[in-house]
Amino acid sequence: MRTANRGALRGTRAGSGPAGEPYGRGLAVAKVVVLYYCADGHRTTVPFVGTATPPAQWECRVCWQPAGTGPLDPPPAASYLGGKSHLGHVKSRRSPAEGDALMAESLARRDHPEEFNLWAGPPKRKARS
């Protein structure tokens, strides 16, 4: 005698969806939605679990500035001065004398590359015929 499902579980083909509880029947958890306002006037909505304490500030999802919960008193916009440039990092690691010595070596390598070829090794002899 054959069964209708031929031994396979019903609804388990690839892409058939979840095999557990259908959507919407999970545990109900209280949710709190908090509005955050940035200095540029953007409004960010952030949902939290009801038992969590929402932070006083959040990052704006539009301009990435700090945002607070008060619409009339948002936190001030952060001023970004920028990081160091490549030259600023180099100058912080080396003294001017070391920089001058490196520059002189670099110019010598540029002008006379044959003197600085470390991979060449001794010159090879030509084979006698």
Secondary structure, 3 states (H helix, E strand, C coil): CCCCCCCCCCCCCCCCCCCCCCCCCCCCCCEEEEEEEECCCCEEEEEEECCCCCCCEEECCCCCCEEECCCCCCCCCCCCCCCCCHHHHHHHHCCHHHHHHHHHHHHHHHHCHHHHCCCCCCCCCCCCC
